[in-house]
Amino acid sequence: MREALKSLEVQGLVNIRTGPGGGASVSRVSSEKTNELLWNYFFHRNVSLEDIYALRKIIEPELAASVAGHLDSEDLELLEASVEHCSEDHPPASQREQRIQELDFHHVLADACPNPVLSFFAKFILSLLARLFIQEQLNPDPELSKKHQMNGVNYHQNLLQALKDGSPDTARQLMTEHMESAEMYALSCLNREKE
């Protein structure tokens, strides 16, 4: 029993207090820890890029709509900095780094989301994508990669304007188109790698 409790404590799932009145109690699990546990759950289940994008295409448009008109000046500054960072003027050291930088824009939206469930699942999907980009040896066509980068920057600029304007319908539509474009690009990179 003690070993089992110690194992749960190491995992951050329980707190153990010693002394009078001590004992084990369930810990409040952070979103990071929950994310890690979910990642472990999916690790051996052959989650594909198609699986991730099937959910991402549902969640991200709703995420964008939920924050339209509700972002504070700090959020807007972070989004603008992300767009600037991903522009042509700041070439990435690698394609994987570029993809991770592009996800930063979406992390800002997830952090600003008033719906904690939507926020959590958006962050989880982004973490799955980041891990996939880090683990996979992507082999994008350089010309296609440049086109995707410019498309991504354009989508982010247009989304930023819709978010500033407080237009949830426009933000939802732009994010839907952006997710479809991003999925096609990511799949083309993986398919090129298999060739």
C-alpha positions as CSV (number, residue, x, y, z in Angstrom):
1,M,0.0,0.0,0.0
2,R,2.8,2.4,0.9
3,E,4.6,1.7,-2.4
4,A,1.4,2.4,-4.3
5,L,0.8,5.7,-2.5
6,K,4.5,6.7,-3.0
7,S,4.1,5.9,-6.7
8,L,1.0,8.1,-6.9
9,E,2.8,10.9,-5.0
10,V,5.7,10.8,-7.5
11,Q,3.2,11.1,-10.3
12,G,1.7,14.2,-8.6
13,L,-1.7,12.5,-8.1
14,V,-1.7,12.4,-4.3
15,N,-0.2,14.4,-1.4
16,I,1.2,12.6,1.6
17,R,1.4,14.4,4.9
18,T,3.3,12.8,7.8
19,G,2.6,13.1,11.5
20,P,-0.6,13.5,13.5
21,G,-3.5,14.2,11.2
22,G,-1.4,13.2,8.2
23,G,-2.3,10.8,5.5
24,A,-2.9,10.7,1.8
25,S,-5.1,13.1,-0.1
26,V,-5.9,13.6,-3.7
27,S,-3.9,16.3,-5.4
28,R,-5.3,19.0,-7.6
29,V,-3.9,17.9,-10.9
30,S,-2.5,20.7,-13.1
31,S,-3.5,21.0,-16.8
32,E,0.1,20.2,-17.7
33,K,0.0,17.0,-15.7
34,T,-3.3,16.0,-17.2
35,N,-1.9,16.8,-20.6
36,E,1.1,14.6,-19.9
37,L,-1.2,11.7,-18.7
38,L,-3.3,12.0,-21.8
39,W,-0.2,12.0,-24.0
40,N,0.9,8.8,-22.2
41,Y,-2.5,7.3,-22.9
42,F,-2.4,8.0,-26.6
43,F,1.4,7.2,-27.0
44,H,0.8,3.6,-28.1
45,R,-2.5,4.1,-29.8
46,N,-1.1,5.1,-33.2
47,V,-2.7,8.5,-33.3
48,S,-2.4,9.9,-36.8
49,L,-2.2,13.4,-38.1
50,E,-5.6,12.8,-39.6
51,D,-7.0,11.9,-36.2
52,I,-5.6,15.1,-34.7
53,Y,-6.8,17.4,-37.4
54,A,-10.3,15.8,-37.4
55,L,-10.7,17.2,-33.9
56,R,-8.6,20.4,-34.5
57,K,-10.9,21.4,-37.3
58,I,-13.8,21.3,-34.9
59,I,-12.2,22.9,-31.8
60,E,-10.1,25.7,-33.2
61,P,-12.9,27.5,-35.1
62,E,-14.9,27.5,-31.9
63,L,-11.9,28.7,-30.0
64,A,-11.4,31.6,-32.4
65,A,-15.1,32.6,-32.2
66,S,-15.1,32.4,-28.4
67,V,-12.3,35.0,-28.0
68,A,-13.4,37.4,-30.7
69,G,-13.8,40.8,-29.1
70,H,-12.7,39.5,-25.7
71,L,-8.9,39.7,-26.0
72,D,-7.1,42.2,-23.8
73,S,-4.2,44.4,-24.9
74,E,-1.6,41.9,-23.7
75,D,-3.2,39.0,-25.7
76,L,-3.3,41.2,-28.8
77,E,0.3,42.2,-28.4
78,L,1.3,38.5,-28.1
79,L,-0.7,37.6,-31.2
80,E,0.9,40.5,-33.1
81,A,4.4,39.4,-32.0
82,S,3.6,35.8,-33.1
83,V,2.5,37.0,-36.6
84,E,5.6,39.2,-36.9
85,H,7.9,36.3,-35.7
86,C,6.4,34.0,-38.4
87,S,6.7,36.5,-41.2
88,E,9.3,36.3,-44.0
89,D,11.6,38.7,-42.1
90,H,12.3,36.1,-39.5
91,P,13.3,32.8,-41.2
92,P,13.3,29.8,-38.8
93,A,16.3,27.7,-38.1
94,S,14.4,24.6,-39.2
95,Q,11.0,23.6,-40.6
96,R,10.0,22.0,-37.3
97,E,10.9,25.2,-35.4
98,Q,8.7,27.1,-37.9
99,R,5.8,24.8,-37.2
100,I,6.2,25.2,-33.5
101,Q,6.4,29.0,-33.8
102,E,3.1,29.0,-35.8
103,L,1.4,27.1,-33.0
104,D,2.3,29.9,-30.6
105,F,-0.5,32.0,-32.1
106,H,-3.0,29.3,-31.3
107,H,-1.7,28.9,-27.8
108,V,-2.4,32.6,-27.1
109,L,-6.0,32.0,-28.2
110,A,-6.3,28.9,-26.0
111,D,-4.9,30.8,-23.0
112,A,-7.4,33.6,-23.5
113,C,-10.4,31.3,-24.0
114,P,-13.1,31.8,-21.4
115,N,-14.3,28.2,-21.7
116,P,-11.9,26.0,-19.6
117,V,-12.9,22.8,-21.4
118,L,-12.4,24.3,-24.9
119,S,-9.1,25.8,-23.7
120,F,-7.8,22.6,-22.3
121,F,-8.6,20.5,-25.4
122,A,-7.2,23.1,-27.7
123,K,-3.9,23.1,-25.7
124,F,-3.9,19.3,-25.7
125,I,-4.2,19.2,-29.5
126,L,-1.5,21.8,-29.9
127,S,0.8,19.7,-27.6
128,L,0.1,16.6,-29.7
129,L,1.0,18.5,-32.9
130,A,4.1,19.9,-31.3
131,R,5.3,16.4,-30.2
132,L,4.5,15.1,-33.7
133,F,6.5,17.8,-35.4
134,I,9.4,17.2,-33.0
135,Q,9.4,13.4,-33.4
136,E,8.6,13.1,-37.1
137,Q,11.3,13.8,-39.6
138,L,9.3,16.1,-41.8
139,N,10.6,16.5,-45.3
140,P,8.6,19.4,-46.8
141,D,9.1,20.7,-50.3
142,P,10.9,24.0,-49.8
143,E,8.7,25.9,-52.2
144,L,5.5,24.4,-50.7
145,S,6.9,25.2,-47.2
146,K,7.4,28.9,-48.2
147,K,3.9,29.1,-49.6
148,H,2.5,27.5,-46.4
149,Q,4.4,30.0,-44.3
150,M,3.0,32.9,-46.2
151,N,-0.6,31.4,-46.1
152,G,-0.2,30.9,-42.4
153,V,0.9,34.5,-41.8
154,N,-2.0,35.8,-44.0
155,Y,-4.5,33.7,-42.1
156,H,-3.1,34.9,-38.7
157,Q,-3.2,38.5,-39.9
158,N,-6.8,38.2,-41.0
159,L,-7.8,36.3,-37.9
160,L,-6.1,39.0,-35.7
161,Q,-8.2,41.6,-37.5
162,A,-11.5,39.6,-37.0
163,L,-10.6,39.1,-33.3
164,K,-10.0,42.8,-32.9
165,D,-13.2,43.6,-34.7
166,G,-15.1,41.3,-32.4
167,S,-16.5,39.2,-35.2
168,P,-17.0,35.6,-34.1
169,D,-18.5,34.4,-37.3
170,T,-15.6,35.8,-39.4
171,A,-13.1,34.4,-36.9
172,R,-14.7,31.0,-37.1
173,Q,-14.8,30.9,-40.9
174,L,-11.2,32.1,-41.2
175,M,-10.0,29.5,-38.7
176,T,-11.9,26.7,-40.5
177,E,-10.2,27.6,-43.7
178,H,-6.8,27.9,-41.9
179,M,-7.2,24.5,-40.4
180,E,-8.1,22.9,-43.7
181,S,-5.0,24.5,-45.3
182,A,-2.7,23.5,-42.4
183,E,-3.9,19.9,-42.6
184,M,-3.3,19.6,-46.3
185,Y,0.3,21.0,-45.8
186,A,1.1,18.7,-42.8
187,L,-0.2,15.7,-44.7
188,S,1.8,16.6,-47.8
189,C,5.0,16.7,-45.6
190,L,4.3,13.3,-44.1
191,N,3.4,11.8,-47.5
192,R,6.6,13.2,-49.1
193,E,8.6,11.6,-46.2
194,K,7.0,8.2,-47.0
195,E,8.0,8.5,-50.7
